[in-house]
């Protein structure tokens, strides 16, 4: 393959009220990739990162940070390889800017890819770029996105989604996961992992990893016996939590307990227990060098094989591969560079 002649131009849109982390997160990822390539003597120049806006004047982010764009919207989006549209409270006002929306609508004709970070997906949707596509956004805004743009197939669960040349991500740090996935696509997986380590991130999460924790998946029950059951599961993840045993603690028949639990939380008791155990196992795999079999026992799965099936069902990846991808830098520095045998 002949060496690339020029850098891939990453353009990040700025506007008043933009979420600063939606801007700086992707910027840091692509900047780190460029620096790593240069340090390694690569012939690939990597990325050129620029910020663009409707006006050359400085804008204030939603947190008050003052941001100065590098330039205006280019007349021809062909100058851009990847356009990133961040979210933020200011998207409401910007979403009424017909000139900007027309420019966004034309962008995919010449850009290689367009990405909406967090509520930036609303701007892509307003420009018609998500019609007939699957997309995500921050879980708290997913229902609104679906209501306002019924032609968009909104999935609130993944941290990012790629549908052809259009990418969308969940909130804030998920924009960095999306950017790392782009780096892996453009360059290679090892570089993406190197950047993640440098930025002290979890090693690249796949797009289908859930935005939600187990406690967010389940609504808070309004009846105290069921709240107590939830607390017991969370506090003693390795305990015996069959439907029969939980029903007995709640002084209910198994059938009534299962029906009441699902009615008040939105999920079955078994699904809740599995979600809590899965979340606990993920944390241990990310943060420790314990053998997979020990993690399985500590988190109530009993055997490594039972835990493996649960991981594959929920995350489409086994525990050992999950650890290899997402183990924290701190855990690696404490002797977990290679996953221990089960």
C-alpha positions in Angstrom: 0.0 0.0 0.0 1.4 3.4 -1.0 1.9 5.9 1.9 -0.8 8.4 2.5 0.0 11.8 1.0 -1.9 14.1 3.4 -3.5 14.0 6.8 -7.2 13.1 7.3 -8.9 16.4 8.1 -11.1 16.2 11.2 -13.5 19.1 11.5 -15.4 19.7 14.8 -18.4 22.0 14.7 -18.6 24.8 17.4 -21.6 26.8 18.4 -22.8 28.8 21.4 -23.8 26.4 24.2 -21.8 23.4 22.9 -20.8 20.8 25.4 -17.0 21.3 25.8 -16.2 17.6 26.5 -18.0 16.6 23.3 -15.4 18.8 21.5 -12.3 18.1 23.5 -12.8 14.4 23.9 -12.6 13.5 20.2 -10.0 16.2 19.7 -7.7 14.6 22.2 -8.1 11.1 20.7 -7.2 12.3 17.1 -4.4 14.5 18.4 -2.9 11.6 20.3 -3.1 9.4 17.2 -1.2 12.0 15.2 1.5 12.3 17.9 1.9 8.6 18.2 2.3 8.2 14.5 4.9 10.9 14.4 6.8 9.5 17.3 6.9 6.1 15.7 8.3 7.5 12.4 5.2 6.5 10.4 4.8 7.7 6.9 1.1 8.1 7.6 0.6 11.7 8.8 -2.6 10.7 10.6 -4.9 13.6 11.3 -5.3 17.4 11.0 -7.8 18.6 13.5 -9.7 21.9 13.1 -12.7 23.6 14.6 -15.3 25.3 12.5 -18.3 27.5 13.1 -20.9 29.7 11.4 -19.0 32.8 12.7 -15.3 33.4 13.4 -16.1 34.9 16.8 -15.4 33.0 20.0 -18.3 31.0 21.4 -19.0 30.0 25.0 -19.6 26.4 25.8 -22.4 25.3 28.1 -19.9 25.3 31.0 -18.7 28.8 30.2 -15.4 27.8 28.5 -14.5 30.2 25.7 -13.7 28.5 22.4 -12.3 30.2 19.3 -13.0 28.4 16.0 -10.1 27.9 13.6 -12.3 29.0 10.7 -15.8 29.3 9.2 -17.8 26.5 7.6 -15.9 25.6 4.5 -17.8 26.4 1.3 -17.2 22.8 0.1 -17.3 20.0 2.7 -15.0 18.1 0.4 -12.2 19.7 2.3 -13.3 17.5 5.3 -12.6 13.8 5.8 -14.6 13.5 9.1 -17.1 16.0 10.4 -18.0 15.8 14.1 -21.1 17.5 15.4 -21.0 17.7 19.2 -24.0 18.1 21.5 -24.9 20.7 24.1 -27.6 22.9 25.5 -27.1 25.3 22.6 -28.3 22.8 20.0 -31.9 24.0 20.5 -31.1 27.4 19.0 -28.6 26.2 16.5 -31.2 23.6 15.3 -33.3 26.5 14.0 -30.4 27.8 11.8 -31.6 26.8 8.3 -28.3 27.8 6.7 -26.3 25.5 9.0 -28.8 22.6 8.5 -28.6 22.9 4.7 -24.8 22.8 5.0 -25.0 19.7 7.3 -27.5 18.0 4.9 -24.9 18.3 2.0 -21.9 17.2 4.1 -22.2 13.4 3.5 -22.0 14.0 -0.3 -18.3 14.9 0.0 -17.2 14.0 3.6 -16.1 10.4 4.1 -18.1 10.2 7.4 -20.2 12.4 9.7 -20.6 11.8 13.4 -23.0 13.2 16.0 -21.7 13.1 19.6 -24.4 12.9 22.4 -27.2 15.3 21.6 -25.4 16.3 18.4 -27.6 13.6 16.9 -30.5 16.1 17.1 -28.7 18.4 14.6 -28.0 15.4 12.3 -31.7 14.4 12.5 -32.8 18.0 11.9 -30.7 18.0 8.7 -32.3 14.8 7.6 -29.1 12.7 7.9 -30.6 10.1 10.2 -33.8 9.4 8.3 -34.2 5.7 7.8 -31.0 5.0 9.9 -30.3 3.5 13.2 -28.9 6.0 15.7 -28.3 6.6 19.4 -27.8 9.6 21.7 -27.6 10.2 25.5 -30.1 7.8 27.1 -31.9 10.7 28.8 -32.7 12.2 25.4 -33.4 9.1 23.4 -37.2 9.2 23.9 -37.3 12.8 22.8 -35.2 12.1 19.7 -37.6 9.2 18.7 -40.7 11.4 19.2 -39.4 14.4 17.3 -37.9 12.4 14.5 -40.1 9.3 13.9 -38.2 8.4 10.7 -35.1 7.7 12.9 -34.6 4.2 14.4 -33.5 5.3 17.9 -31.6 2.7 20.0 -30.9 4.1 23.5 -28.7 1.3 24.6 -25.4 1.2 22.7 -22.6 3.7 23.4 -22.2 4.4 19.7 -23.7 3.2 16.4 -22.3 3.2 12.9 -24.9 3.2 10.1 -23.0 3.5 6.8 -21.1 6.8 6.8 -23.1 8.2 9.7 -22.0 7.6 13.3 -23.8 8.6 16.5 -22.7 8.2 20.1 -24.1 8.4 23.6 -23.1 11.0 26.1 -19.8 12.8 26.6 -17.1 10.1 27.0 -18.8 7.8 24.5 -17.6 10.4 21.9 -14.1 9.2 22.7 -15.0 5.6 22.2 -16.5 6.5 18.9 -13.3 8.4 18.0 -11.1 5.5 19.0 -13.2 3.2 16.8 -12.5 5.6 13.9 -8.8 5.5 14.6 -8.9 1.7 14.6 -10.7 1.7 11.3 -8.3 4.2 9.7 -5.0 2.9 11.2 -5.0 -0.2 13.4 -6.2 -1.6 16.7 -2.9 -1.5 18.4 -2.7 2.3 17.9 -6.2 2.7 19.3 -5.3 0.7 22.4 -2.1 2.7 22.8 -4.1 6.0 22.7 -6.6 4.6 25.2 -3.8 3.7 27.6 -2.2 7.2 27.2 -5.5 8.9 27.9 -6.2 6.5 30.9 -9.4 5.2 29.3 -10.9 1.8 29.5 -9.4 0.0 26.5 -11.8 0.6 23.6 -15.4 -0.3 24.4 -17.3 -1.7 21.4 -20.3 0.3 20.1 -22.8 -2.3 21.3 -21.7 -2.0 25.0 -24.6 -0.7 27.0 -24.9 2.9 28.2 -26.7 1.6 31.3 -25.7 0.2 34.6 -27.8 -2.6 36.1 -29.3 -0.1 38.6 -30.4 2.2 35.7 -31.8 -0.7 33.7 -34.3 -1.4 36.6 -36.7 1.2 37.7 -36.9 1.9 41.4 -39.8 -0.2 42.9 -42.4 1.8 44.8 -43.0 -1.1 47.3 -40.5 -1.5 50.1 -40.2 -5.3 50.0 -39.0 -5.1 46.4 -36.6 -2.3 47.1 -35.1 -4.4 49.9 -34.7 -7.3 47.5 -32.8 -5.1 45.0 -30.5 -3.8 47.8 -29.8 -7.4 49.0 -28.8 -8.4 45.5 -26.5 -5.4 45.1 -24.9 -5.9 48.5 -24.4 -9.7 48.2 -23.9 -10.3 44.5 -22.6 -13.9 45.1 -25.6 -14.9 47.2 -28.4 -17.3 46.3 -31.0 -15.2 44.5 -33.4 -17.6 42.8 -37.0 -16.3 42.3 -38.1 -18.7 45.0 -35.6 -17.4 47.6 -36.3 -13.8 46.7 -40.0 -14.3 46.9 -39.6 -15.9 50.3 -37.7 -12.9 51.6 -40.4 -10.6 50.3 -43.1 -12.9 51.9 -44.8 -13.5 48.6 -45.5 -16.5 46.4 -42.9 -16.9 43.5 -45.6 -16.2 40.9 -46.8 -13.0 42.6 -43.3 -11.8 43.3 -42.2 -12.3 39.7 -45.2 -10.5 38.4 -44.9 -7.6 40.9 -41.1 -7.2 40.3 -41.5 -7.0 36.6 -44.4 -4.6 36.9 -42.5 -2.2 39.1 -39.0 -2.5 37.6 -39.6 -3.2 34.0 -37.4 -6.4 34.0 -37.7 -9.9 35.4 -36.1 -10.9 38.7 -33.7 -13.3 36.9 -32.7 -10.6 34.4 -32.0 -8.1 37.2 -29.8 -10.6 39.1 -27.9 -11.4 36.0 -27.4 -7.7 35.1 -26.0 -7.0 38.6 -23.7 -9.9 38.5 -22.5 -9.0 35.0 -21.8 -5.5 36.0 -19.8 -6.7 39.1 -17.9 -9.1 36.9 -17.1 -6.4 34.4 -15.6 -4.2 37.1 -13.5 -7.0 38.5 -12.2 -7.9 35.1 -11.3 -4.3 34.3 -9.7 -3.5 37.7 -8.0 -6.7 38.9 -5.8 -9.6 37.8 -8.0 -12.2 39.4 -8.4 -15.5 37.4 -11.7 -15.6 35.4 -12.8 -18.6 37.4 -12.4 -16.6 40.7 -14.3 -13.7 39.2 -17.1 -16.0 38.3 -17.4 -17.4 41.8 -17.1 -14.0 43.5 -19.9 -12.6 41.3 -22.4 -15.5 41.8 -22.0 -17.2 38.4 -20.6 -20.3 40.0 -18.5 -21.4 37.0 -16.4 -19.6 34.4 -18.5 -21.3 31.6 -21.8 -19.9 33.1 -20.2 -16.4 33.2 -18.9 -16.8 29.7 -22.4 -17.6 28.3 -23.8 -14.5 30.1 -21.1 -12.3 28.7 -21.6 -13.6 25.2 -25.4 -13.1 25.5 -25.2 -9.6 26.8 -22.0 -8.2 25.3 -21.2 -10.5 22.4 -17.7 -11.0 23.8 -16.3 -13.5 26.4 -14.7 -12.6 29.7 -11.1 -13.1 28.7 -11.5 -11.0 25.5 -13.5 -8.4 27.6 -10.5 -8.1 30.0 -8.1 -7.8 27.1 -10.0 -5.0 25.6 -11.1 -3.0 28.6 -8.7 -3.6 31.5 -7.6 -0.3 33.0 -4.0 0.9 32.9 -3.7 0.7 36.7 -4.6 -3.0 36.6 -2.1 -3.6 33.9 0.6 -1.9 35.9 -0.1 -4.3 38.8 0.8 -7.3 36.8 -2.2 -7.9 34.5 -0.7 -7.2 31.1 -1.7 -10.6 30.0 -5.1 -12.0 31.3 -4.5 -14.9 33.7 -5.7 -18.3 32.9 -9.1 -19.3 34.1 
